[in-house]
Amino acid sequence: MKHLFKVILVAVIILAFCFGLYVLSDRWDAPVLRFLNYTIIGAATGIYSGPRLAPAADKAKYRMTPKKWILSIVGVIVFAVLLSWLVEGRLW
Protein backbone atom coordinates (compact mmCIF):
# COMPACT_ATOMS: atom_id res chain seq x y z
CA MET A 1 0.00 0.00 0.00
CA LYS A 2 2.86 2.40 0.77
CA HIS A 3 4.42 1.77 -2.64
CA LEU A 4 1.13 2.45 -4.41
CA PHE A 5 0.75 5.70 -2.47
CA LYS A 6 4.28 6.77 -3.49
CA VAL A 7 3.61 5.95 -7.13
CA ILE A 8 0.39 7.94 -7.16
CA LEU A 9 2.03 10.85 -5.33
CA VAL A 10 4.93 10.99 -7.80
CA ALA A 11 2.51 10.85 -10.74
CA VAL A 12 0.42 13.70 -9.32
CA ILE A 13 3.54 15.81 -8.69
CA ILE A 14 4.81 15.24 -12.25
CA LEU A 15 1.43 16.07 -13.75
CA ALA A 16 1.08 19.21 -11.61
CA PHE A 17 4.56 20.35 -12.63
CA CYS A 18 3.80 19.72 -16.30
CA PHE A 19 0.46 21.53 -16.02
CA GLY A 20 2.31 24.51 -14.52
CA LEU A 21 4.78 24.45 -17.42
CA TYR A 22 1.90 24.34 -19.88
CA VAL A 23 0.19 27.33 -18.25
CA LEU A 24 3.45 29.30 -18.27
CA SER A 25 4.13 28.39 -21.89
CA ASP A 26 0.65 29.60 -22.84
CA ARG A 27 0.97 32.80 -20.84
CA TRP A 28 4.45 33.69 -22.08
CA ASP A 29 3.97 32.19 -25.56
CA ALA A 30 7.12 30.10 -25.12
CA PRO A 31 7.19 26.99 -27.31
CA VAL A 32 10.27 25.62 -25.56
CA LEU A 33 8.30 25.31 -22.30
CA ARG A 34 5.45 23.54 -24.09
CA PHE A 35 7.81 21.02 -25.67
CA LEU A 36 9.65 20.64 -22.37
CA ASN A 37 6.30 19.68 -20.88
CA TYR A 38 5.78 16.98 -23.52
CA THR A 39 9.29 15.58 -23.23
CA ILE A 40 9.12 15.45 -19.41
CA ILE A 41 5.96 13.36 -19.57
CA GLY A 42 7.55 11.00 -22.11
CA ALA A 43 10.82 10.71 -20.21
CA ALA A 44 9.11 10.17 -16.86
CA THR A 45 7.02 7.40 -18.36
CA GLY A 46 10.07 5.70 -19.85
CA ILE A 47 12.22 6.10 -16.74
CA TYR A 48 9.50 4.74 -14.50
CA SER A 49 8.28 1.88 -16.67
CA GLY A 50 11.68 0.69 -17.95
CA PRO A 51 12.79 -1.21 -14.85
CA ARG A 52 9.30 -2.46 -14.09
CA LEU A 53 8.63 -3.93 -17.52
CA ALA A 54 12.13 -5.37 -18.02
CA PRO A 55 12.73 -9.10 -17.65
CA ALA A 56 14.17 -10.15 -14.30
CA ALA A 57 17.60 -10.82 -15.83
CA ASP A 58 17.86 -7.25 -17.19
CA LYS A 59 16.64 -5.26 -14.17
CA ALA A 60 20.15 -4.21 -13.14
CA LYS A 61 20.75 -2.73 -16.59
CA TYR A 62 17.76 -0.39 -16.23
CA ARG A 63 18.65 1.01 -12.79
CA MET A 64 19.06 4.77 -12.75
CA THR A 65 22.54 5.77 -11.64
CA PRO A 66 23.43 9.44 -11.04
CA LYS A 67 25.15 9.54 -14.44
CA LYS A 68 22.00 8.28 -16.15
CA TRP A 69 19.89 10.87 -14.29
CA ILE A 70 22.11 13.71 -15.48
CA LEU A 71 22.14 12.40 -19.05
CA SER A 72 18.36 11.98 -18.99
CA ILE A 73 17.77 15.54 -17.75
CA VAL A 74 20.17 17.04 -20.27
CA GLY A 75 18.68 14.88 -23.03
CA VAL A 76 15.13 16.00 -22.20
CA ILE A 77 16.13 19.67 -22.28
CA VAL A 78 18.10 19.34 -25.53
CA PHE A 79 15.30 17.36 -27.17
CA ALA A 80 12.71 19.98 -26.11
CA VAL A 81 14.86 22.80 -27.50
CA LEU A 82 15.41 20.90 -30.75
CA LEU A 83 11.69 20.15 -31.16
CA SER A 84 10.78 23.73 -30.41
CA TRP A 85 13.26 25.03 -32.95
CA LEU A 86 12.21 22.56 -35.66
CA VAL A 87 8.44 22.78 -35.20
CA GLU A 88 7.89 26.41 -34.18
CA GLY A 89 11.04 27.98 -35.61
CA ARG A 90 11.72 29.80 -32.35
CA LEU A 91 12.51 29.05 -28.74
CA TRP A 92 10.79 31.91 -26.97
CNS distance restraints for C-alpha pairs under 8 A (distance, minus, plus):
assign (resid   1 and name CA) (resid   5 and name CA) 6.26 0.50 0.50
assign (resid   2 and name CA) (resid   6 and name CA) 6.26 0.50 0.50
assign (resid   3 and name CA) (resid   7 and name CA) 6.19 0.50 0.50
assign (resid   4 and name CA) (resid   8 and name CA) 6.19 0.50 0.50
assign (resid   5 and name CA) (resid   9 and name CA) 6.03 0.50 0.50
assign (resid   6 and name CA) (resid  10 and name CA) 6.07 0.50 0.50
assign (resid   7 and name CA) (resid  11 and name CA) 6.19 0.50 0.50
assign (resid   8 and name CA) (resid  12 and name CA) 6.15 0.50 0.50
assign (resid   9 and name CA) (resid  13 and name CA) 6.18 0.50 0.50
assign (resid  10 and name CA) (resid  14 and name CA) 6.15 0.50 0.50
assign (resid  11 and name CA) (resid  15 and name CA) 6.12 0.50 0.50
assign (resid  12 and name CA) (resid  16 and name CA) 6.00 0.50 0.50
assign (resid  13 and name CA) (resid  17 and name CA) 6.09 0.50 0.50
assign (resid  14 and name CA) (resid  18 and name CA) 6.13 0.50 0.50
assign (resid  14 and name CA) (resid  41 and name CA) 7.65 0.50 0.50
assign (resid  15 and name CA) (resid  19 and name CA) 5.99 0.50 0.50
assign (resid  15 and name CA) (resid  41 and name CA) 7.86 0.50 0.50
assign (resid  16 and name CA) (resid  20 and name CA) 6.18 0.50 0.50
assign (resid  17 and name CA) (resid  21 and name CA) 6.31 0.50 0.50
assign (resid  18 and name CA) (resid  22 and name CA) 6.14 0.50 0.50
assign (resid  18 and name CA) (resid  37 and name CA) 5.21 0.50 0.50
assign (resid  18 and name CA) (resid  38 and name CA) 7.97 0.50 0.50
assign (resid  18 and name CA) (resid  40 and name CA) 7.50 0.50 0.50
assign (resid  18 and name CA) (resid  41 and name CA) 7.48 0.50 0.50
assign (resid  19 and name CA) (resid  23 and name CA) 6.22 0.50 0.50
assign (resid  19 and name CA) (resid  37 and name CA) 7.82 0.50 0.50
assign (resid  20 and name CA) (resid  24 and name CA) 6.19 0.50 0.50
assign (resid  21 and name CA) (resid  25 and name CA) 5.99 0.50 0.50
assign (resid  21 and name CA) (resid  33 and name CA) 6.08 0.50 0.50
assign (resid  21 and name CA) (resid  34 and name CA) 6.77 0.50 0.50
assign (resid  21 and name CA) (resid  36 and name CA) 7.92 0.50 0.50
assign (resid  21 and name CA) (resid  37 and name CA) 6.08 0.50 0.50
assign (resid  22 and name CA) (resid  26 and name CA) 6.16 0.50 0.50
assign (resid  22 and name CA) (resid  33 and name CA) 6.91 0.50 0.50
assign (resid  22 and name CA) (resid  34 and name CA) 5.57 0.50 0.50
assign (resid  22 and name CA) (resid  37 and name CA) 6.49 0.50 0.50
assign (resid  23 and name CA) (resid  27 and name CA) 6.11 0.50 0.50
assign (resid  24 and name CA) (resid  28 and name CA) 5.90 0.50 0.50
assign (resid  24 and name CA) (resid  29 and name CA) 7.87 0.50 0.50
assign (resid  24 and name CA) (resid  30 and name CA) 7.81 0.50 0.50
assign (resid  24 and name CA) (resid  33 and name CA) 7.46 0.50 0.50
assign (resid  25 and name CA) (resid  29 and name CA) 5.29 0.50 0.50
assign (resid  25 and name CA) (resid  30 and name CA) 4.73 0.50 0.50
assign (resid  25 and name CA) (resid  31 and name CA) 6.39 0.50 0.50
assign (resid  25 and name CA) (resid  32 and name CA) 7.67 0.50 0.50
assign (resid  25 and name CA) (resid  33 and name CA) 5.20 0.50 0.50
assign (resid  25 and name CA) (resid  34 and name CA) 5.49 0.50 0.50
assign (resid  26 and name CA) (resid  30 and name CA) 6.88 0.50 0.50
assign (resid  26 and name CA) (resid  34 and name CA) 7.83 0.50 0.50
assign (resid  29 and name CA) (resid  92 and name CA) 6.98 0.50 0.50
assign (resid  30 and name CA) (resid  34 and name CA) 6.85 0.50 0.50
assign (resid  30 and name CA) (resid  91 and name CA) 6.58 0.50 0.50
assign (resid  30 and name CA) (resid  92 and name CA) 4.49 0.50 0.50
assign (resid  31 and name CA) (resid  35 and name CA) 6.22 0.50 0.50
assign (resid  31 and name CA) (resid  84 and name CA) 5.75 0.50 0.50
assign (resid  31 and name CA) (resid  88 and name CA) 6.93 0.50 0.50
assign (resid  31 and name CA) (resid  90 and name CA) 7.34 0.50 0.50
assign (resid  31 and name CA) (resid  91 and name CA) 5.89 0.50 0.50
assign (resid  31 and name CA) (resid  92 and name CA) 6.11 0.50 0.50
assign (resid  32 and name CA) (resid  36 and name CA) 5.95 0.50 0.50
assign (resid  32 and name CA) (resid  80 and name CA) 6.17 0.50 0.50
assign (resid  32 and name CA) (resid  81 and name CA) 5.73 0.50 0.50
assign (resid  32 and name CA) (resid  83 and name CA) 7.96 0.50 0.50
assign (resid  32 and name CA) (resid  84 and name CA) 5.23 0.50 0.50
assign (resid  32 and name CA) (resid  85 and name CA) 8.00 0.50 0.50
assign (resid  32 and name CA) (resid  91 and name CA) 5.20 0.50 0.50
assign (resid  32 and name CA) (resid  92 and name CA) 6.46 0.50 0.50
assign (resid  33 and name CA) (resid  37 and name CA) 6.15 0.50 0.50
assign (resid  33 and name CA) (resid  80 and name CA) 7.90 0.50 0.50
assign (resid  34 and name CA) (resid  38 and name CA) 6.59 0.50 0.50
assign (resid  35 and name CA) (resid  39 and name CA) 6.15 0.50 0.50
assign (resid  35 and name CA) (resid  80 and name CA) 5.03 0.50 0.50
assign (resid  35 and name CA) (resid  81 and name CA) 7.50 0.50 0.50
assign (resid  35 and name CA) (resid  83 and name CA) 6.78 0.50 0.50
assign (resid  35 and name CA) (resid  84 and name CA) 6.22 0.50 0.50
assign (resid  36 and name CA) (resid  40 and name CA) 5.99 0.50 0.50
assign (resid  36 and name CA) (resid  76 and name CA) 7.18 0.50 0.50
assign (resid  36 and name CA) (resid  77 and name CA) 6.56 0.50 0.50
assign (resid  36 and name CA) (resid  80 and name CA) 4.88 0.50 0.50
assign (resid  36 and name CA) (resid  81 and name CA) 7.63 0.50 0.50
assign (resid  37 and name CA) (resid  41 and name CA) 6.46 0.50 0.50
assign (resid  38 and name CA) (resid  42 and name CA) 6.39 0.50 0.50
assign (resid  38 and name CA) (resid  80 and name CA) 7.99 0.50 0.50
assign (resid  39 and name CA) (resid  43 and name CA) 5.93 0.50 0.50
assign (resid  39 and name CA) (resid  76 and name CA) 5.95 0.50 0.50
assign (resid  39 and name CA) (resid  79 and name CA) 7.41 0.50 0.50
assign (resid  39 and name CA) (resid  80 and name CA) 6.28 0.50 0.50
assign (resid  40 and name CA) (resid  44 and name CA) 5.87 0.50 0.50
assign (resid  40 and name CA) (resid  76 and name CA) 6.65 0.50 0.50
assign (resid  41 and name CA) (resid  45 and name CA) 6.17 0.50 0.50
assign (resid  42 and name CA) (resid  46 and name CA) 6.29 0.50 0.50
assign (resid  43 and name CA) (resid  47 and name CA) 5.94 0.50 0.50
assign (resid  43 and name CA) (resid  72 and name CA) 7.74 0.50 0.50
assign (resid  43 and name CA) (resid  76 and name CA) 7.11 0.50 0.50
assign (resid  44 and name CA) (resid  48 and name CA) 5.93 0.50 0.50
assign (resid  45 and name CA) (resid  49 and name CA) 5.91 0.50 0.50
assign (resid  46 and name CA) (resid  50 and name CA) 5.60 0.50 0.50
assign (resid  47 and name CA) (resid  51 and name CA) 7.58 0.50 0.50
assign (resid  48 and name CA) (resid  52 and name CA) 7.22 0.50 0.50
assign (resid  49 and name CA) (resid  53 and name CA) 5.88 0.50 0.50
assign (resid  50 and name CA) (resid  54 and name CA) 6.08 0.50 0.50
assign (resid  50 and name CA) (resid  62 and name CA) 6.41 0.50 0.50
assign (resid  51 and name CA) (resid  59 and name CA) 5.63 0.50 0.50
assign (resid  51 and name CA) (resid  62 and name CA) 5.23 0.50 0.50
assign (resid  51 and name CA) (resid  63 and name CA) 6.59 0.50 0.50
assign (resid  52 and name CA) (resid  59 and name CA) 7.86 0.50 0.50
assign (resid  54 and name CA) (resid  58 and name CA) 6.09 0.50 0.50
assign (resid  54 and name CA) (resid  59 and name CA) 5.94 0.50 0.50
assign (resid  54 and name CA) (resid  62 and name CA) 7.73 0.50 0.50
assign (resid  55 and name CA) (resid  59 and name CA) 6.49 0.50 0.50
assign (resid  58 and name CA) (resid  62 and name CA) 6.92 0.50 0.50
assign (resid  59 and name CA) (resid  63 and name CA) 6.72 0.50 0.50
assign (resid  64 and name CA) (resid  68 and name CA) 5.71 0.50 0.50
assign (resid  64 and name CA) (resid  69 and name CA) 6.35 0.50 0.50
assign (resid  65 and name CA) (resid  69 and name CA) 6.33 0.50 0.50
assign (resid  66 and name CA) (resid  70 and name CA) 6.29 0.50 0.50
assign (resid  67 and name CA) (resid  71 and name CA) 6.21 0.50 0.50
assign (resid  68 and name CA) (resid  72 and name CA) 5.91 0.50 0.50
assign (resid  69 and name CA) (resid  73 and name CA) 6.18 0.50 0.50
assign (resid  70 and name CA) (resid  74 and name CA) 6.16 0.50 0.50
assign (resid  71 and name CA) (resid  75 and name CA) 5.83 0.50 0.50
assign (resid  72 and name CA) (resid  76 and name CA) 6.07 0.50 0.50
assign (resid  73 and name CA) (resid  77 and name CA) 6.35 0.50 0.50
assign (resid  74 and name CA) (resid  78 and name CA) 6.10 0.50 0.50
assign (resid  75 and name CA) (resid  79 and name CA) 5.89 0.50 0.50
assign (resid  76 and name CA) (resid  80 and name CA) 6.08 0.50 0.50
assign (resid  77 and name CA) (resid  81 and name CA) 6.21 0.50 0.50
assign (resid  78 and name CA) (resid  82 and name CA) 6.08 0.50 0.50
assign (resid  79 and name CA) (resid  83 and name CA) 6.05 0.50 0.50
assign (resid  80 and name CA) (resid  84 and name CA) 6.02 0.50 0.50
assign (resid  81 and name CA) (resid  85 and name CA) 6.10 0.50 0.50
assign (resid  81 and name CA) (resid  91 and name CA) 6.80 0.50 0.50
assign (resid  82 and name CA) (resid  86 and name CA) 6.09 0.50 0.50
assign (resid  83 and name CA) (resid  87 and name CA) 5.81 0.50 0.50
assign (resid  83 and name CA) (resid  88 and name CA) 7.93 0.50 0.50
assign (resid  84 and name CA) (resid  88 and name CA) 5.46 0.50 0.50
assign (resid  84 and name CA) (resid  89 and name CA) 6.72 0.50 0.50
assign (resid  84 and name CA) (resid  90 and name CA) 6.44 0.50 0.50
assign (resid  84 and name CA) (resid  91 and name CA) 5.84 0.50 0.50
assign (resid  85 and name CA) (resid  89 and name CA) 4.55 0.50 0.50
assign (resid  85 and name CA) (resid  90 and name CA) 5.05 0.50 0.50
assign (resid  85 and name CA) (resid  91 and name CA) 5.87 0.50 0.50
assign (resid  86 and name CA) (resid  90 and name CA) 7.97 0.50 0.50
